């Protein structure tokens, strides 16, 4: 764990834990108050099945919130991943109550009971090199578009809830001898559910990357990496690379698609208004409204202020 530098003073902590929290509704207000008291912002989701989210702020403040959570014996071993940024990633703090901390909508699925086998980042490359292993990227299409592991299967899903139907449509996963399956996602939480789903469906050899892509990029040097591109993250950094250094992508303020330099060079890209992915999905009235919002954002920035529309905070993975 590193300390803040003058250039990167804001600490971001991504966290999740599946644990039975029958009183999760009662936890919301004290947690919200703790975050606000320590000038911490972001989004945290609470549900009966556990906690998930990302928070950011001064190092001492973020650590105080983590200490508040871990004071609950059920969350005493709550893991988190840290990174630093030059600008505050979030504008506000939200603690939300949910039915699931990552939505899959499969009745009876419980990662607290059964999940796949965890694979350390140092052992992931060897697993991917096994020709008998089917490697599945469980993330959404806009995430996969900017980076993934070489050879991984892309389900081309728009939301995580589409994954079960995609699995149902794969002949290689139906009947007969079931293959070895390895799954990965950004921070590990979606794979807790996706591997639990595979185990529920009778797959014996199911693996997932412990700590997700972020842990892999943090620990595996570029010279040994099989990762290609950048990894989408659910905050204002938009993407990160090896060593969790900020990436090169920028978020479209209209459709939230991560944009590369080439996409921003497109004639369909208008900052704050449209991009190649959404330019034909917005009415003239919508584009005019977004153009005015962008004008207000730039005006506020010229005055040293932060306009409410300057950042569109992205919720934890869905």
C-alpha positions in Angstrom: 0.0 0.0 0.0 1.4 3.4 -1.0 0.8 6.8 0.4 -0.6 9.8 -1.4 1.6 12.1 -3.4 1.0 15.8 -4.2 0.0 14.8 -7.7 -2.3 12.0 -6.7 -3.9 12.9 -3.3 -7.2 11.1 -3.6 -7.4 7.5 -2.4 -10.0 5.2 -4.1 -11.0 1.9 -2.4 -13.0 -0.7 -4.2 -14.6 -3.3 -1.9 -17.1 -6.1 -1.7 -18.0 -9.1 0.5 -20.7 -11.7 0.3 -22.0 -12.1 3.9 -25.4 -12.5 5.4 -26.6 -9.1 6.6 -30.2 -9.4 7.7 -30.1 -5.9 9.2 -28.6 -4.3 6.2 -31.4 -1.6 6.1 -30.4 -0.4 9.6 -26.7 -0.1 8.4 -27.4 2.5 5.8 -27.8 5.8 7.8 -24.8 5.2 10.2 -22.6 4.4 7.1 -23.8 7.4 5.2 -23.1 9.6 8.2 -19.6 8.2 8.6 -18.7 8.8 5.0 -20.0 12.3 5.1 -18.2 13.1 8.3 -14.9 12.0 6.8 -15.4 13.7 3.4 -15.6 10.4 1.5 -17.7 10.1 -1.6 -18.8 7.3 -3.9 -21.4 4.6 -4.0 -21.9 1.7 -1.6 -24.6 -1.0 -2.1 -26.1 -2.9 0.9 -28.2 -6.0 0.6 -29.1 -9.1 2.6 -26.3 -10.9 0.7 -23.5 -8.4 1.5 -21.8 -5.1 0.5 -20.3 -3.8 -2.7 -19.0 -0.4 -3.9 -16.3 2.1 -4.4 -15.4 5.1 -2.3 -12.8 7.8 -2.6 -11.4 10.8 -0.7 -8.6 11.7 1.7 -6.5 8.7 2.8 -7.4 9.1 6.4 -11.1 9.5 5.6 -11.3 6.4 3.4 -9.4 4.4 6.1 -11.9 5.6 8.7 -14.8 4.4 6.7 -13.2 1.0 6.2 -12.5 0.9 10.0 -16.2 1.7 10.6 -17.3 -1.2 8.3 -14.8 -3.7 9.8 -15.9 -2.9 13.4 -18.9 -5.1 12.5 -17.6 -8.6 13.2 -19.3 -9.9 10.0 -17.1 -7.5 8.0 -14.0 -7.8 10.0 -12.1 -9.3 7.0 -13.6 -7.1 4.4 -11.1 -6.9 1.5 -10.5 -3.8 -0.5 -8.2 -2.6 -3.4 -6.6 0.8 -3.4 -5.5 3.2 -6.1 -4.8 6.9 -6.3 -6.0 9.7 -8.6 -5.3 13.3 -9.3 -8.9 14.5 -9.1 -11.8 13.4 -6.9 -13.5 10.5 -8.7 -17.0 11.2 -7.2 -19.1 14.2 -6.5 -21.4 12.8 -3.9 -21.9 9.9 -1.5 -24.7 7.4 -1.9 -25.4 4.3 0.3 -28.2 2.4 -1.5 -30.3 -0.6 -0.4 -30.6 -3.3 -3.0 -32.0 -6.8 -3.5 -28.6 -8.0 -4.7 -25.2 -6.3 -4.5 -24.6 -7.4 -8.1 -27.7 -8.3 -10.0 -28.0 -11.6 -11.7 -31.7 -12.6 -10.9 -31.1 -16.3 -10.4 -33.3 -17.6 -7.6 -31.5 -19.7 -5.0 -28.0 -18.7 -6.0 -25.8 -18.1 -3.0 -22.1 -17.3 -3.3 -21.8 -17.7 0.4 -22.3 -21.4 0.0 -20.6 -22.4 -3.3 -18.3 -20.6 -5.7 -15.6 -21.6 -8.2 -12.0 -22.2 -7.3 -9.9 -19.0 -6.8 -6.8 -18.6 -9.0 -4.1 -16.3 -7.9 -2.9 -13.7 -10.5 0.5 -15.4 -10.6 -1.2 -18.7 -11.7 -3.7 -17.2 -14.1 -1.5 -17.3 -17.2 -0.9 -21.0 -16.9 -4.6 -21.7 -16.6 -5.3 -19.6 -19.7 -2.6 -21.6 -21.6 -4.5 -24.8 -21.0 -6.3 -25.7 -24.3 -9.0 -27.6 -22.4 -10.1 -24.5 -20.4 -12.9 -22.3 -21.8 -12.1 -18.8 -20.6 -15.2 -16.5 -20.4 -15.1 -12.7 -19.9 -18.3 -12.0 -17.7 -18.3 -8.2 -18.2 -20.5 -6.0 -20.3 -19.8 -5.3 -23.9 -18.5 -1.7 -23.4 -16.0 -3.0 -20.9 -14.7 -5.9 -23.1 -14.4 -3.4 -26.0 -11.4 -1.6 -24.5 -9.5 -4.6 -23.1 -9.6 -8.3 -22.2 -7.3 -11.4 -21.9 -6.0 -12.9 -25.1 -8.2 -15.8 -26.2 -11.1 -15.1 -23.9 -14.7 -15.6 -25.1 -16.8 -12.4 -25.2 -20.5 -13.1 -24.5 -21.4 -9.6 -26.0 -23.9 -8.9 -23.1 -25.1 -5.5 -22.3 -25.8 -6.3 -18.6 -24.7 -9.1 -16.3 -28.3 -10.3 -16.1 -28.0 -11.5 -19.7 -25.2 -14.0 -18.8 -27.5 -16.9 -17.9 -29.3 -16.8 -21.2 -26.0 -16.5 -23.1 -24.8 -19.6 -21.2 -28.0 -21.5 -22.2 -27.3 -20.7 -25.8 -23.8 -22.2 -25.9 -23.8 -25.8 -27.3 -20.4 -26.5 -25.8 -21.9 -26.0 -22.3 -25.0 -28.2 -22.8 -25.1 -31.9 -22.0 -22.3 -34.4 -22.3 -18.9 -33.9 -20.6 -18.7 -30.5 -19.2 -15.5 -28.5 -19.9 -13.3 -26.8 -17.5 -14.4 -23.1 -17.3 -12.4 -20.1 -16.1 -14.2 -16.8 -15.6 -13.0 -13.3 -14.8 -14.3 -9.8 -14.2 -13.1 -6.4 -13.0 -12.7 -6.9 -9.3 -14.0 -10.4 -8.7 -17.6 -9.8 -7.6 -19.4 -10.8 -10.7 -17.4 -14.0 -10.9 -18.5 -15.0 -7.4 -22.0 -15.2 -8.8 -21.1 -16.5 -12.3 -19.0 -19.4 -11.0 -21.7 -20.1 -8.3 -24.1 -20.4 -11.2 -21.8 -22.8 -13.1 -21.5 -24.9 -10.0 -25.3 -24.9 -9.6 -25.5 -26.1 -13.2 -23.3 -29.1 -12.5 -19.9 -27.9 -13.7 -17.2 -29.5 -11.5 -14.1 -27.6 -12.6 -14.8 -23.9 -12.4 -12.2 -21.3 -11.8 -12.1 -17.5 -11.4 -9.4 -14.9 -11.1 -9.0 -13.9 -7.5 -9.2 -10.1 -7.1 -10.2 -9.8 -10.7 -8.5 -8.0 -13.5 -7.5 -5.1 -11.2 -5.5 -7.4 -9.0 -3.9 -9.0 -12.0 -2.9 -5.6 -13.4 -1.6 -4.5 -10.0 0.7 -7.6 -9.5 1.7 -8.9 -13.0 4.3 -6.8 -14.8 3.6 -5.9 -18.5 6.4 -8.2 -19.7 4.6 -11.3 -18.3 1.0 -10.2 -18.9 -1.5 -11.7 -21.3 -3.9 -8.8 -20.8 -4.5 -6.7 -23.9 -5.8 -3.1 -23.8 -7.1 -1.3 -20.7 -9.6 -2.1 -18.0 -12.8 -0.2 -17.6 -13.4 1.0 -14.0 -16.5 2.4 -12.4 -15.4 5.9 -11.5 -14.0 9.0 -13.2 -10.7 7.4 -14.2 -12.7 5.4 -16.8 -9.9 3.0 -17.4 -6.6 1.8 -15.9 -3.6 -0.1 -17.2 -0.8 -2.1 -15.6 0.1 -0.9 -12.2 -3.4 0.5 -12.1 -2.1 3.7 -13.8 -4.9 5.9 -15.3 -5.7 4.8 -18.8 -6.3 6.8 -22.0 -10.1 6.5 -22.3 -12.7 9.2 -21.7 -16.4 8.6 -20.9 -19.1 9.7 -23.3 -21.4 12.0 -21.3 -24.3 10.9 -23.3 -24.2 7.1 -23.4 -21.3 6.4 -21.0 -19.3 4.4 -23.5 -15.5 4.5 -22.9 -14.0 6.3 -25.8 -10.5 5.9 -27.3 -8.5 8.6 -29.0 -9.6 7.3 -32.4 -13.3 7.5 -31.4 -12.9 11.0 -30.1 -11.4 11.9 -33.5 -14.6 10.7 -35.2 -16.9 13.4 -36.7 -19.7 11.9 -34.7 -17.9 12.9 -31.4 -19.1 16.1 -29.9 -17.7 16.6 -26.4 -20.5 16.2 -23.8 -23.1 15.6 -26.5 -22.5 12.4 -28.6 -20.1 9.8 -29.8 -19.9 7.2 -32.6 -21.9 4.8 -30.4 -24.9 7.1 -29.7 -24.9 10.0 -32.3 -27.9 8.5 -34.1 -29.8 7.6 -30.9 -30.3 11.2 -29.7 -33.0 13.6 -30.9 -32.0 17.2 -31.9 -33.7 18.3 -28.7 -31.7 15.9 -26.6 -28.4 17.0 -28.3 -29.3 20.7 -27.7 -29.9 20.0 -24.0 -26.6 18.2 -23.6 -24.8 20.9 -25.6 -26.1 23.5 -23.1 -25.1 21.3 -20.2 -21.6 21.0 -21.6 -21.4 24.8 -22.1 -22.3 25.2 -18.4 -19.7 22.6 -17.4 -17.0 24.5 -19.3 -18.1 27.8 -17.9 -17.9 26.5 -14.3 -14.5 25.0 -15.0 -13.2 28.4 -16.3 -14.3 29.9 -13.0 -12.6 27.2 -10.9 -15.9 25.5 -10.0 -17.3 22.0 -10.4 -20.6 21.8 -12.2 -23.0 19.1 -11.2 -22.9 17.7 -14.7 -19.2 17.6 -15.0 -19.0 14.0 -13.9 -21.5 11.2 -14.5 -20.7 8.8 -11.7 -20.9 5.2 -12.8 -22.5 2.7 -10.4 -20.8 -0.6 -9.4 -21.1 -3.3 -12.0 -24.5 -4.4 -13.2 
